[in-house]
Amino acid sequence: MRPDPPNGLSTALALLLLLLGGCAEPTDEPDGGPSVDDGPSAVDGTPGDAAPGDAARPMTTDMGSSPPDAGPDSAPDTSPLERPDAMPDTMPDAMPDTIEAPVGDAMVLPRPDAAPAPEGPTPYPADRAQSPLTPWVVDTLRGIADAAPRAPDVFAKIGDSVTVSRSFMRCFATDDLQLDGRDHLWPTIERFRMGDAGGTDPYRRESSAATVGWSVFHALRGDPAPLEVELELLDPRFAVVMFGTNDIQNRDIDGYAIQLWDLIDRVIDSGTIPIMSTVMPRDDDPDADALVPRYNAVVRAIAQGRQVPLVDLHRLLAALPDHGLGPDRLHPSAAPTGACDLSPDGLLYGYNIRNLLTITALDRARRALEPGEAAPDPPHPRPAATGGVADPIVIDRLPFTDLRDTRDSPHRALDAYPGCDAPQDESGPEFVYALRLDRPTIVRARVFDRGDDDIDLHLLADPVGAGACLDRAHRTIEASLGPGTWYFVLDTYVDGGTERSGPFLFTLIEG
């Protein structure tokens, strides 16, 4: 029997259970679960540049709230997930169906005679555990699926030791399940039980693209790369992807962003639909944990930009006692009753949470691909703003993420930024963002580009005059801003008459 929870946990547990569907407040606390020896695995290379690729549909906004994002930028290049004593191995259960908090915004219904607003790409708000599946997103997923025939009953697992663990997904292949009333998941569970993933089912498949101690670049290097080997062998309709915990240890967020972006594009180009996940808390290392929001902003930007499913594992673990982590404070814990125990008690454990998030995302995506199936979320109207100085893209909440391509911008109003003593030729196309603040806020803006593309970042007090430039950078701007409206301009550098335009990721977080 597990011990009673210490004082002070009841509020956190009640909050988590509210997020998971309004269950009664539990009275037990997780004990962390045992560990298993997975063997050491060193990070034996350094991240390299990923092959450039074109952006898909441009994205607009994604906001919510995020913990502060301060932290060091250098540390030893060692892998925290490679320790032999680090990974719990009790079989967890899963988690509630649509684990997501209500968005809370009132819906304004149009007049019966009003023409429907044109639909646009869907923002992925930070207050949901499952990203929206609007008609636009569903059309995107169907477009990926239509590009190549794939096994509809197979998914691939791509990641590090948290994906390798026997506590991740394997229990869905057994009778050791406690769905706690989520019978609608059975068709999806059974569908993948019947899939052939290299001679076994996808739940129990030992993936060649998931290894203890890996960072994202490990899955991409080699000829053929482990990612390509797994996709070629399995022909999967879906791929469950999570990297980041070891990448944080490398302290190379640029390498992480470009390589994860490239990995997701390769998965999509193969006709496989990726299901992405945010990174867990790093309770083993306060400095590493302070960097987690930066890496999760990258994950969200790529998922939103490509309009593929995202599960917010970090958000749900943050509400758990000990963040749902095991004794090493790094890997998730698993319930003694099994990792597919989706009861309120089972969902106090990290692997159980991840299992429920994952099977729910697979269920939602699988159903969305069925002919005649309606999208589960309402359409998102296309924003009127085009990103020019006269109609900037509005940022009214943080964090914000975006993926666009300056080749798609018609705007060339800003050519230079003398207010920042910047002689660079920035006469290429740009996008302008307006950040509205109602209180003093420390922000961290970051741009990521690929290959020969060169998109620079500028902070302005007024977009009509480049003389109002307050700061510029090739990658990162950190600023303490007061209440009011501030402008970030993502502008294309022109090198000897050659525009270095192309796709970029833009992340803006608080802290």
Secondary structure, DSSP 8 states (H G I E B T S, - for coil): ------TT-HHHHHHHHHHTTS------------EE--------S-----------S---------------S------GGG-TT-EE-S--B---TT-------------TTS----B------TT-SB----HHHHHHHHHHHHTS--EEEEEEEEESHHHHSTTSSGGGGSS--B-TT-GGGHHHHHHHHT--SSSS-TTT---TTB-TT--GGGGT-SSS-HHHHHHHHH-EEEEEEE--HHHHHHT-HHHHHHHHHHHHHHHHHTT-EEEEE-----TT-HHHHHHHHHHHHHHHHHHHHHT--EE-HHHHHTTSGGGGB-TTSSSB---TT-BTB-STTGGGSHHHHHHHHHHHHHHHHHHHTSTT---SS---B--S--SSSSS-EEE-SSSEEEEEEGGG--------BGGGTB-----S-EEEEEEEESS-EEEEEEEEE-TT--EEEEEES-TT-GGGEEEEESSEEEEEE-SEEEEEEEEE-EETTEE---EEEEEEEE-
